[in-house]
């Protein structure tokens, strides 16, 4: 196993026997079913576990998803308040939580993670995405102050990538504008991510 390879246990083992096209299809289905179960646990545990423990406990893509779910929740929690002044107060309070994630991730990057490159790749990937989320959070507060964002349906908020576990469908939803995409549960491994820019955000909106 290479330094960036993650072992993902299948919920139910699949035997590599019979026609290859048949057992590979069964393997693909079981991969998605197993990843869906891990995502379900991760979307819950990200709210209760300390960040470092959460990242260690879950595969890279689920750890990243958990941080994205937390960020989405903290923004929407503020935007769902009644008066504009209450929205600003709640967002400012939650800003400390968002900033602490960044601080904790920075401390993890500066710590000794040993010879295994997997954890460092995992943490650096989350840093890449959360730096963008942290910047967006400040922009959203400013938009609320300017009365350009008044609730969760306003485009300046809805145009952003929002991740959440939907209890009504028991799936991870990735929303962009008014389009809800369902997370496909493909195993992605620990991969580096490119920085998100205003151009990539516009590409997401256009494609959606």
GICORHU-V487620 format. One line per field, one symbol per residue. ss: DSSP state (H for helix, E for strand, - for the rest). phi: phi as a letter, one per 30 degrees, with the letter a starting at -180 (. if undefined). burial: # if it has 24 or more other C-alpha atoms within 12 Angstrom, else .. Layout:
# GICORHU-V487620
ss = ???
phi = ???
burial = ???
This chain:
# GICORHU-V487620
ss = -------------------HHHHHHHHHHHHHHHHHHHHHHHHHH-----HHHHHHH--HHHHHHHHHHHHHHHHHHHH----HHHHHHHHHHHHHHHHHHHHHHHHHHH------HHHHHHHHHHHHHHHHHHHHHHHHHHHHH---------HHHH---EEEEE----EEEEEE--EEEE---------------HHHHHHHHHH-
phi = .ddcccdcdddbdcddbiddddddddddddeddddddddddddddddcceeddddddbeeddddeddddddeddddedddddddddddddddddddddddedddddddddddcidddeddddddddeeddedddddedddedddddidbcadcdddcddddbcaddddchbdcccbhccccceciddciccdcdddbedddddedddd
burial = .....#.#..................#..##################...##.###########################...#..##.###.##.###.##..#..##........#################.##..##.##....####...##########.....#######.....#.#.######...#............
